[in-house]
Amino acid sequence: MIVAGAALGWLAAVASRAQELSRSVHMPIASGVAGALLAGLVVSPLLGTGSMAGGPYDVSALLVSVLGALVAISAVVLLQVRKSG
């Protein structure tokens, strides 16, 4: 979950051209990790896809974690664009 969230955050930072501002790169990475953890630990059990906290990992729980990371990253990027523009 953490690695997938960090990778998605880094990709979002690259896609949103945040690498030009070195401090802006950390926010999408942190939000990707937070979104993946939140979705994997809280949302996945609520949907009945299994828990990422313990036991065998389920592909559907991993997909929910990736979706949570994407949602969190999108929210951060939109807030940054709104704040700067």
C-alpha positions in Angstrom: 0.0 0.0 0.0 2.7 2.4 1.0 4.9 1.7 -2.0 1.9 1.9 -4.4 0.8 5.2 -2.8 4.3 6.7 -3.0 4.7 5.6 -6.6 1.4 7.1 -7.6 2.2 10.3 -5.7 5.5 10.6 -7.5 3.9 10.1 -10.9 1.2 12.7 -10.1 4.0 15.1 -9.1 5.7 14.5 -12.4 2.5 14.8 -14.4 1.5 18.0 -12.7 5.0 19.5 -13.2 5.5 19.8 -9.5 9.2 18.9 -9.9 9.9 22.5 -10.7 9.1 23.4 -7.1 11.0 21.0 -5.0 8.8 21.3 -1.9 5.7 20.6 -4.0 6.8 17.1 -4.8 6.4 15.9 -1.3 2.7 16.8 -1.0 1.4 14.4 -3.7 3.6 11.6 -2.5 2.4 12.0 1.1 -1.2 12.3 0.0 -0.8 9.2 -2.2 0.5 7.2 0.8 -2.2 8.6 3.1 -5.0 7.8 0.6 -3.7 4.3 0.0 -3.5 3.6 3.7 -6.9 5.0 4.5 -8.6 3.2 1.6 -6.7 -0.1 2.4 -7.3 -0.1 6.1 -10.8 1.5 6.3 -12.6 1.4 3.0 -11.6 -2.1 1.9 -13.1 -3.9 5.0 -16.3 -1.8 4.6 -16.7 -3.0 1.0 -16.0 -6.6 2.0 -12.9 -6.9 -0.1 -10.7 -7.9 2.7 -8.3 -6.0 5.0 -4.9 -4.9 4.1 -4.0 -4.8 7.8 -3.3 -8.4 8.2 -3.7 -11.8 6.6 -3.5 -12.6 3.0 -3.6 -9.6 0.6 -6.4 -9.5 -1.8 -6.2 -8.0 -5.3 -9.5 -6.2 -4.9 -8.2 -4.6 -1.6 -5.1 -3.5 -3.4 -7.2 -1.9 -6.2 -9.2 -0.1 -3.6 -6.0 1.2 -2.1 -4.8 2.4 -5.5 -8.1 4.1 -6.0 -7.9 5.8 -2.6 -4.4 7.1 -3.5 -5.6 8.4 -6.8 -8.5 10.2 -5.2 -6.3 11.8 -2.5 -3.7 12.9 -5.1 -6.3 14.4 -7.3 -7.7 16.4 -4.4 -4.3 17.7 -3.5 -3.4 18.6 -7.1 -6.8 20.4 -7.5 -6.2 22.3 -4.3 -2.8 23.4 -5.4 -4.0 24.5 -8.8 -6.9 26.4 -7.2 -4.5 28.0 -4.7 -2.0 29.1 -7.3 -4.4 30.3 -9.9 
